[in-house]
């Protein structure tokens, strides 16, 4: 019988150099560690669906929300860990620069880096403009606009320092020279806790019946029905993937004619 010698292992450096001649992009995927994502506003609705989808895609997922949503975001983190992925909860008000910076620092310390930033946190108010106070107006822009800017700013700094590219998702911009893609998702009408609050507020303002707002929205969509958080999570899953490395500066609308 032929002798059975123990096979010699090829050093990883030699393998990557050889394979790199064939397809450097594939090699980069093979030798990279698990990617890390941070999702803001992850305690419910679209944020929760995105976080769970990314975990199913094989990413470790850090979650952000405010202290008032403690139980919900903890439950999402437990679901992610049940999928076999690493997860952690980081409380921060995304409208406050120091808190956003500290949040990014905590995630990097916990996981060793950051590859995908999902700036999902946002609020909505349903009331006539003449009843809206300046403080309420400022709060909307502080969270929905400044919050995205701050998340992008500190996530991008980290990604640039890492030198391996990344994904910023939530609003449009250009950082292509650092291999960081930036894209937005315009979800349209999604049946979630936030839009349930809109429906309830519409009842109070206009005397409508429960669910009337969703019926009106569904009649105005191209397909005749409203979306659910998982529909947007599927889109974000692609935008956050390695395959989306050539997609940047895009605002992708969902199947509805209504922007929200």
Secondary structure by P-SEA (a helix, b strand, c coil): cccccccccccaaaaaaaaaaccaaaaaaaaccbbbbbbccccccaaaaaaaaaaaaccbbbbbbcccaaaaaaaaaaaaaaacccccccccccccaaaaaaaaaaaaaacccccbbbcccccccccccccccaaaaaaaaacaaaaaaaaaaaaaaaaaaaccbbbbccbbbbcccccbbbbcccccccccaaaaaaaaaaaaacccccaaaaaaaaaaccccccccaaaaaaaaaaaacccccccccccccccccccc
